[in-house]
Every structure is written in C-alpha cells, then in structure tokens.
C-alpha cells in the first residue's frame, strides 16, 4: 500500500508532512517538489522516478502527473494507493498565500 499525500499549498501541509516523516523512513518516502529545497525529484521527473518499495509519496504532485509514473498507475489500478490531502477555507488560504508571498519574495 502506498500513501499519496497531495500537498495543496497554504493548507497546513507542512504539519501533515512532519507526521509522514515520523511514520515512514526516508527510504520508504518520496518527496516531490523542487530538489533545491530538499526533494527527491520534481513533478517533471516523477514519471521516470522508481517508486518500487516506497510506502509514501509526499509533495506538490498533481494526480494526473502521478499517473504518468507507470508503477504509480499500476498500484492505483490495483487499489494500492491511499490518497490524502488537506483543504482549507479558500479566503483564508488566499490571505495566507498573499502574506507568504509578501514576506518571502525570494521563494519561486
């Protein structure tokens, strides 16, 4: 079984990611975002990333992009993927996003 955490920005995902990091070892996890910030790979290269033996996929990875990875797609078709995400009130999310971008202008 693979746990897939779709991290929607500004929805408390950093807290949830810490839970995954405590639950699964780094060898069992795949972190998907910009490798400059410590990820294993980015969204663009996930389709070729080997997830054999992984138990957890965390990051800014759209579901349609995840399906481009053949191993992910096979596991999904066999009902071996558990999808998790966190949603937030859209107005609160936009305020949080604005504040984040205002305070961290160097972040892409």
FILOSE-922108 format. One record per residue: x, y, z of N, C-alpha, C, O, CB in turn; residue in one letter. Coordinates in steps of 0.05 Angstrom, whole numbers, plus 5000, padded with zeros to 4 digits. Glycine has a CB too. Layout:
   n.x   n.y   n.z  ca.x  ca.y  ca.z   c.x   c.y   c.z   o.x   o.y   o.z  cb.x  cb.y  cb.z  rest
     X     Y     Z     X     Y     Z     X     Y     Z     X     Y     Z     X     Y     Z     a
...
***
This chain:
   n.x   n.y   n.z  ca.x  ca.y  ca.z   c.x   c.y   c.z   o.x   o.y   o.z  cb.x  cb.y  cb.z  rest
  5017  4976  5000  5000  5000  5000  5018  5025  5000  5037  5027  5015  4981  5000  5024     x
  5011  5044  4983  5026  5069  4981  5008  5092  4990  4985  5094  4980  5037  5074  4952     x
  5017  5108  5008  5003  5132  5017  5012  5155  5000  5036  5161  4999  5007  5138  5048     x
  4993  5169  4987  5000  5191  4970  4987  5216  4982  4963  5219  4983  4989  5187  4941     x
  5005  5234  4992  4996  5259  5004  4999  5281  4984  5021  5290  4978  5011  5266  5030     x
  4976  5291  4973  4976  5313  4955  4976  5339  4971  4956  5346  4983  4951  5312  4936     x
  4999  5352  4972  5002  5376  4988  4993  5400  4973  5005  5409  4954  5032  5380  4997     x
  4970  5411  4981  4960  5436  4970  4972  5459  4986  4969  5460  5010  4928  5437  4971     x
  4987  5477  4973  5000  5499  4988  4981  5515  5005  4958  5520  4997  5014  5517  4968     x
  4991  5523  5028  4977  5540  5047  4952  5527  5059  4933  5540  5065  4969  5566  5034     x
  4954  5500  5063  4931  5486  5075  4941  5469  5099  4928  5449  5105  4918  5468  5055     x
  4963  5477  5112  4973  5462  5135  4989  5437  5128  4994  5420  5145  4950  5453  5152     x
  4998  5435  5103  5012  5412  5094  5039  5407  5107  5047  5384  5110  5016  5414  5065     x
  5052  5428  5116  5078  5425  5129  5075  5408  5155  5091  5391  5161  5090  5452  5136     x
  5053  5413  5169  5048  5397  5194  5043  5368  5187  5053  5350  5200  5024  5409  5209     x
  5027  5364  5166  5020  5337  5158  5045  5322  5147  5049  5299  5153  4998  5337  5136     x
  5062  5337  5133  5087  5325  5123  5104  5315  5146  5116  5293  5144  5103  5345  5106     x
  5105  5329  5168  5120  5321  5191  5110  5294  5202  5125  5277  5211  5120  5342  5213     x
  5084  5291  5202  5072  5265  5210  5082  5243  5192  5089  5222  5202  5041  5267  5209     x
  5082  5247  5166  5091  5226  5148  5121  5220  5152  5129  5197  5152  5087  5235  5119     x
  5137  5241  5157  5165  5237  5161  5171  5221  5187  5190  5206  5188  5180  5264  5163     x
  5154  5224  5207  5156  5208  5231  5146  5179  5228  5155  5161  5241  5142  5221  5254     x
  5127  5176  5210  5115  5149  5205  5131  5132  5186  5134  5108  5191  5087  5153  5195     x
  5141  5144  5165  5156  5129  5145  5185  5139  5144  5191  5162  5147  5143  5133  5117     x
  5203  5120  5139  5231  5127  5138  5237  5142  5111  5220  5141  5093  5249  5102  5140     x
  5260  5154  5110  5267  5168  5085  5270  5149  5062  5266  5156  5039  5292  5185  5089     x
  5278  5124  5067  5280  5103  5046  5253  5094  5036  5250  5085  5014  5296  5079  5057     x
  5232  5097  5053  5205  5089  5045  5189  5112  5032  5167  5108  5022  5190  5079  5069     x
  5200  5136  5032  5186  5160  5023  5198  5172  4998  5221  5168  4992  5186  5181  5045     x
  5181  5185  4983  5189  5201  4960  5179  5229  4964  5155  5233  4968  5179  5189  4933     x
  5196  5249  4964  5189  5277  4967  5189  5290  4939  5210  5290  4925  5208  5292  4987     x
  5166  5302  4932  5163  5314  4905  5159  5344  4908  5137  5353  4915  5140  5300  4890     x
  5179  5359  4902  5178  5388  4898  5205  5396  4887  5218  5379  4875  5171  5403  4925     x
  5213  5420  4889  5238  5428  4877  5262  5416  4893  5264  5420  4917  5240  5459  4877     x
  5279  5401  4879  5302  5389  4893  5321  5409  4907  5335  5402  4926  5318  5373  4874     x
  5320  5434  4898  5336  5455  4912  5328  5457  4941  5344  5464  4958  5333  5482  4898     x
  5302  5451  4947  5291  5453  4974  5290  5425  4987  5274  5422  5006  5264  5465  4973     x
  5306  5406  4978  5308  5380  4992  5291  5358  4982  5289  5337  4995  5302  5384  5020     x
  5278  5360  4959  5262  5339  4948  5278  5318  4935  5302  5322  4928  5241  5350  4929     x
  5266  5294  4931  5279  5273  4916  5278  5278  4886  5297  5272  4872  5266  5246  4923     x
  5256  5289  4877  5253  5297  4849  5231  5317  4847  5216  5322  4866  5248  5272  4831     x
  5229  5329  4823  5207  5348  4818  5185  5335  4803  5188  5312  4794  5218  5373  4803     x
  5163  5349  4799  5140  5338  4785  5147  5329  4757  5138  5308  4748  5118  5359  4784     x
  5163  5344  4743  5170  5338  4715  5185  5311  4713  5181  5297  4693  5188  5360  4704     x
  5201  5304  4733  5217  5279  4731  5204  5256  4746  5215  5234  4746  5244  5284  4742     x
  5181  5260  4758  5168  5238  4773  5160  5215  4755  5161  5192  4764  5144  5249  4788     x
  5153  5220  4730  5144  5199  4713  5166  5177  4709  5159  5154  4704  5136  5210  4686     x
  5191  5185  4712  5213  5166  4709  5225  5157  4736  5244  5141  4736  5235  5178  4692     x
  5214  5167  4758  5225  5161  4784  5217  5133  4793  5193  5125  4791  5217  5182  4805     x
  5235  5117  4803  5229  5090  4812  5217  5091  4840  5231  5097  4859  5255  5072  4812     x
  5192  5083  4842  5178  5083  4868  5174  5055  4879  5159  5050  4898  5151  5097  4866     x
  5188  5036  4867  5186  5008  4876  5195  5007  4905  5216  5017  4913  5204  4989  4859     x
  5178  4994  4922  5184  4991  4950  5178  5016  4967  5182  5015  4991  5213  4985  4953     x
  5168  5037  4955  5162  5061  4970  5134  5058  4983  5116  5045  4972  5162  5087  4952     x
  5131  5070  5006  5105  5069  5021  5092  5096  5022  5069  5098  5031  5110  5058  5048     x
  5106  5117  5014  5095  5144  5018  5105  5163  4996  5129  5163  4991  5103  5155  5046     x
  5087  5178  4985  5094  5199  4965  5082  5225  4976  5058  5227  4981  5083  5192  4936     x
  5100  5245  4979  5092  5270  4991  5100  5293  4973  5122  5293  4962  5105  5273  5019     x
  5082  5312  4968  5091  5335  4954  5070  5348  4936  5046  5342  4937  5113  5329  4938     x
  5081  5367  4921  5064  5383  4902  5063  5368  4876  5074  5377  4856  5076  5411  4898     x
  5049  5346  4876  5047  5328  4853  5018  5324  4845  5003  5311  4860  5061  5301  4858     x
  5010  5336  4823  4982  5333  4814  4977  5303  4809  4994  5288  4800  4977  5350  4789     x
  4952  5295  4813  4945  5268  4809  4950  5259  4781  4959  5236  4776  4916  5263  4817     x
  4943  5276  4762  4947  5268  4733  4976  5264  4727  4984  5247  4711  4935  5289  4715     x
  4994  5280  4740  5023  5276  4737  5032  5251  4750  5050  5237  4740  5038  5300  4748     x
  5020  5244  4773  5027  5219  4786  5021  5195  4769  5036  5175  4768  5013  5217  4813     x
  4999  5196  4754  4991  5174  4737  5010  5170  4713  5009  5149  4700  4963  5179  4727     x
  5027  5190  4708  5047  5186  4686  5069  5167  4694  5084  5158  4677  5058  5213  4679     x
  5071  5162  4720  5091  5142  4730  5077  5115  4729  5057  5110  4742  5100  5149  4760     x
  5089  5096  4713  5076  5071  4708  5072  5054  4733  5051  5041  4736  5093  5055  4689     x
  5091  5055  4752  5087  5040  4777  5065  5051  4793  5049  5036  4805  5113  5040  4793     x
  5063  5078  4795  5041  5091  4809  5015  5083  4796  4996  5075  4810  5044  5121  4809     x
  5013  5085  4770  4988  5079  4756  4980  5050  4761  4956  5044  4765  4992  5084  4726     x
  4999  5031  4759  4992  5003  4764  4982  4999  4793  4962  4984  4797  5017  4985  4760     x
  4995  5011  4812  4986  5009  4840  4958  5022  4844  4942  5011  4858  5006  5023  4859     x
  4953  5044  4830  4927  5057  4832  4905  5039  4820  4884  5035  4832  4927  5084  4817     x
  4911  5027  4797  4892  5009  4784  4886  4984  4801  4865  4972  4799  4902  5001  4757     x
  4905  4976  4818  4902  4953  4836  4892  4961  4863  4892  4945  4882  4929  4938  4838     x
  4883  4987  4866  4873  4997  4892  4894  4997  4914  4887  4992  4937  4848  4982  4900     x
  4919  5001  4907  4941  5001  4926  4950  5029  4933  4971  5032  4945  4964  4985  4916     x
  4935  5049  4926  4942  5077  4932  4920  5088  4951  4897  5087  4945  4944  5094  4906     x
  4929  5100  4973  4912  5114  4991  4918  5144  4988  4941  5152  4992  4915  5105  5021     x
  4898  5160  4980  4903  5188  4974  4894  5205  4998  4872  5201  5009  4887  5197  4949     x
  4912  5223  5007  4907  5241  5029  4911  5270  5019  4929  5275  5003  4925  5234  5054     x
  4896  5288  5030  4901  5317  5026  4888  5332  5048  4872  5321  5064  4891  5326  4998     x
  4893  5358  5050  4881  5376  5069  4870  5399  5053  4884  5411  5037  4901  5385  5092     x
  4846  5407  5058  4834  5431  5045  4829  5452  5066  4829  5447  5090  4808  5424  5030     x
  4826  5476  5057  4823  5499  5075  4803  5519  5063  4799  5519  5039  4851  5513  5080     x
  4791  5535  5080  4773  5556  5071  4788  5572  5050  4810  5581  5055  4763  5574  5094     x
  4776  5576  5026  4791  5589  5004  4799  5618  5010  4821  5626  5001  4774  5589  4979     x
  4783  5633  5025  4791  5660  5031  4815  5660  5050  4834  5675  5046  4767  5676  5044     x
  4814  5644  5071  4836  5642  5090  4862  5633  5075  4884  5643  5081  4830  5622  5112     x
  4858  5615  5056  4881  5605  5041  4894  5627  5024  4918  5630  5024  4873  5581  5023     x
  4878  5643  5011  4888  5665  4995  4902  5686  5012  4922  5698  5004  4866  5677  4978     x
  4891  5692  5035  4903  5711  5053  4930  5701  5062  4950  5715  5063  4885  5717  5078     x
  4931  5675  5070  4956  5663  5078  4977  5663  5055  5000  5669  5059  4951  5634  5087     x
  4968  5657  5031  4985  5657  5008  4996  5685  5002  5020  5688  4997  4970  5646  4983     x
  4979  5705  5004  4988  5733  4999  5009  5740  5020  5030  5751  5013  4964  5752  5001     x
  5004  5734  5045  5023  5741  5067  5049  5726  5062  5071  5738  5067  5011  5734  5094     x
  5048  5701  5054  5072  5686  5049  5088  5698  5027  5112  5702  5030  5065  5657  5042     x
  5076  5705  5004  5089  5716  4981  5100  5744  4988  5122  5752  4979  5071  5718  4957     x
  5086  5759  5004  5095  5786  5012  5120  5784  5030  5138  5801  5027  5072  5801  5027     x
  5121  5764  5047  5143  5762  5066  5167  5746  5055  5189  5749  5065  5134  5749  5091     x
  5163  5729  5035  5184  5712  5024  5186  5716  4994  5181  5698  4978  5179  5682  5031     x
  5194  5740  4986  5194  5747  4957  5214  5731  4941  5211  5727  4917  5201  5777  4954     x
  5235  5720  4955  5255  5704  4941  5246  5676  4934  5259  5662  4918  5280  5702  4957     x
  5223  5667  4946  5213  5640  4940  5201  5639  4912  5186  5657  4905  5193  5631  4962     x
  5207  5618  4897  5196  5618  4870  5166  5615  4871  5152  5614  4851  5208  5595  4853     x
***
